[in-house]
Amino acid sequence: MTTKNYYNKIKISNPYKGRRFAVGDIHACYYTFKELIENQLSLKKNDQLFILGDIIDKGPHSKKTLDYILKLIKKGYLIYPLRGNHEETLIYTSENESKKILKWLVRKSPNLLNQGKLHTKYKDFIKSLPFYYELDNFFLVHANFNYNIEKPFKDKSSMLWKRKFDYNAKTLKNKTLVHGHQPTEIGDIKCMIRKKKKVICLDNGVNYIRNHKLYNYLQMGSLCALNLDTFELTIQKNIEFEKKNANTILI
């Protein structure tokens, strides 16, 4: 099954006897994501996993994260990634900017490049990703929709970049909007889920594990997975630094 054919559906039906999870921005934290999927969620092949975009960049393992997702899909897992603004930036840069700028963009993951260009495997995969999914009771998107135009689902820029997280019941058919894109303190995420708000953010700024000028890092630094049926939140703290230290000791 090619990724081109795999992601040609925007409306996704519920899995047969499986669970549904949505996961916030991974940002190249491969070991953290792997721990979440394999040990925390114990993902099964009849479960659905929706990834809310921004798979790459910021963290240290863009290539490993992409390869892991592609491997899961190849094995038959029901993985549904969305395109985020970081994926969009990488594609735009690969097609419009110089090799020097592209190399700078993927400086932490040079293996994404092949002879100075974005590797075809990753380019094709990212370009195949949709901008949103519609489920029976949810809309999943990286950022948000533009409710001020006649056709909100055609405005790709808003789905990638919008920072205003408003809500329009008519456009969204009174379904819950689940998004990433905006780093949000874990206490606020828990509150949204507990109150079953119509707009829920799952981006806990997985890479914000030290002092930050904008965010309280003590409330950040985790990957969040929401069970879309039970509203149970699973939290996985960033373990990339631990893995780096372990590797250093081994060497």
SETIRO-884288 format. One line per 10 residues: for each residue x, y, z of C-alpha. Coordinates in steps of 0.001 Angstrom, whole numbers. Layout:
REM SETIRO-884288
X Y Z | ... $
//
This chain:
REM SETIRO-884288
0 0 0 | 1507 3312 -1049 | 1193 6413 1081 | -437 8138 -1886 | -3340 5699 -1755 | -3304 5375 2019 | -4090 9015 2723 | -6708 9699 65 | -9523 9667 2643 | -10330 12584 4934 $
-13317 10954 6654 | -12218 8004 8775 | -14618 5369 10109 | -14193 3891 13570 | -11974 805 13816 | -13466 -2627 14353 | -12964 -3512 18027 | -10034 -1089 18261 | -9155 2055 20191 | -8627 5550 18793 $
-5767 7783 19914 | -4724 11309 18944 | -1124 12352 19660 | 222 15887 19795 | 3328 17315 18117 | 6214 14800 18220 | 8908 17176 16958 | 11521 14518 16230 | 11477 12997 19733 | 11767 9444 18456 $
12540 7641 21713 | 9772 9474 23549 | 7265 8664 20813 | 8349 5021 20661 | 8002 4684 24443 | 4522 6183 24269 | 3376 3895 21453 | 4914 608 22526 | 4930 720 26329 | 2327 3264 27400 $
-395 2644 24806 | 643 -872 23730 | -712 -35 20282 | -2449 -2887 18456 | -3072 -3309 14746 | -6799 -2743 15135 | -6235 581 16940 | -6154 3913 15128 | -3387 6417 15840 | -3853 9995 14643 $
-752 12223 14696 | -1582 15939 14708 | 1347 17141 12586 | 4815 18529 13326 | 6431 15115 13308 | 9832 16627 12506 | 12198 19437 13544 | 13193 20923 16928 | 14113 17510 18369 | 17118 15365 17440 $
15595 12508 15426 | 13498 13606 12446 | 14677 10715 10272 | 14224 8047 12940 | 10739 9305 13715 | 9662 9316 10064 | 11191 5866 9489 | 9407 4499 12567 | 6022 5781 11376 | 6604 4387 7887 $
7612 1058 9415 | 4427 887 11480 | 2314 1608 8392 | 4150 -1059 6413 | 3468 -3559 9207 | -253 -2866 8947 | -826 -477 11844 | -3570 2110 11318 | -1480 5282 11501 | -2984 8571 10318 $
-505 11477 10409 | -1485 15028 9523 | 673 17671 7913 | 1964 20363 10252 | 3603 23696 9523 | 7074 22209 10035 | 6443 19560 7377 | 5051 22256 5094 | 8141 24428 5633 | 10441 21530 4782 $
8567 20785 1549 | 8458 24436 525 | 12162 24875 1227 | 13075 21710 -686 | 11235 22991 -3746 | 11960 26708 -3634 | 15146 27476 -1737 | 18849 26822 -2150 | 20594 23623 -1054 | 22403 25629 1613 $
19139 26743 3223 | 17682 23244 3018 | 20771 21777 4671 | 20470 24357 7448 | 16804 23450 7931 | 17557 19761 8466 | 20907 20311 10187 | 20019 17937 13036 | 18911 15209 10626 | 21218 15348 7580 $
20106 11857 6599 | 16873 13382 5349 | 18959 14627 2431 | 20172 12716 -606 | 22877 14515 -2606 | 21832 17856 -1146 | 18116 17351 -1792 | 15293 16140 417 | 15181 12351 82 | 12356 11278 -2255 $
10939 8821 300 | 10353 11537 2890 | 9228 14134 381 | 6599 11808 -1102 | 5384 10781 2339 | 5021 14330 3639 | 3327 15538 449 | 815 12686 795 | -332 13850 4224 | -3756 15501 4491 $
-4481 18707 6395 | -7320 17386 8562 | -9405 14318 9391 | -13089 14090 10159 | -14269 11337 12505 | -17741 10517 13771 | -17467 13008 16639 | -14170 14837 16066 | -12289 17048 13647 | -8515 16635 13892 $
-6218 19341 12530 | -2756 20692 13255 | -3838 24286 13976 | -7423 25407 13226 | -9871 26302 10468 | -10745 29680 9018 | -14414 30143 9879 | -14649 33528 8147 | -14682 32178 4612 | -17241 30217 2620 $
-15080 27087 2361 | -13045 26692 5581 | -11727 23251 4611 | -9972 24730 1569 | -7816 27173 3540 | -4686 25069 4032 | -2695 27928 5518 | -5050 28264 8494 | -4955 24524 9102 | -1172 24760 9385 $
-494 28138 10968 | -3538 29681 12668 | -2945 30671 16310 | -6502 31691 17186 | -8302 28636 18526 | -11905 29672 18103 | -14776 27336 17324 | -17732 27288 14937 | -20368 24685 15771 | -22063 24897 12375 $
-18871 24371 10368 | -17669 21568 12639 | -21127 19939 12934 | -20922 20372 16710 | -17992 17910 16796 | -14988 18371 19088 | -11894 19978 17559 | -8589 18370 18597 | -5395 20134 17534 | -1686 20620 18202 $
557 23529 17117 | 288 25642 20292 | 2514 24564 23211 | 188 24356 26195 | 796 23641 29878 | -190 20154 30994 | -2591 21523 33606 | -4537 23371 30910 | -4603 20290 28663 | -5978 18181 31508 $
-8623 20830 32204 | -9787 20899 28560 | -10126 17127 28561 | -11782 16882 31985 | -14397 19463 30989 | -14719 17934 27501 | -14221 21308 25889 | -15158 21684 22232 | -11544 22686 21478 | -8764 20498 22918 $
-5029 21043 22419 | -2598 18118 22768 | 695 19958 22224 | 2608 20034 25512 | 5817 21365 23949 | 7707 18088 24162 | 11075 19797 23643 | 10591 22471 26315 | 12434 20675 29115 | 14577 23602 30319 $
14040 27250 31260 | 12136 29060 28510 | 11295 32736 28097 | 7659 32021 27184 | 6697 28756 28854 | 6926 27242 32325 | 9071 24242 31458 | 7928 22457 34637 | 4476 22230 33010 | 5853 21254 29594 $
8031 18591 28015 | 5697 15650 27351 | 3950 13868 24513 | 204 13625 25060 | -2093 10929 23699 | -5862 11214 24063 | -8125 8174 23861 | -10917 9595 21721 | -13481 7172 23116 | -12778 7272 26863 $
-11138 10741 27060 | -8279 9176 28994 | -5049 11167 28689 | -1705 9358 28506 | 1392 11448 29226 | 4929 10485 28252 | 7768 12694 29514 | 10594 13525 27113 | 13335 10872 27393 | 15595 12026 24525 $
18118 13534 26942 | 18230 10312 28963 | 18917 8320 25805 | 21650 10750 24790 | 23350 10375 28177 | 22995 6585 28033 | 24609 6522 24616 | 27451 8721 25841 | 28141 6350 28737 | 28156 3354 26441 $
30685 4966 24142 $
//
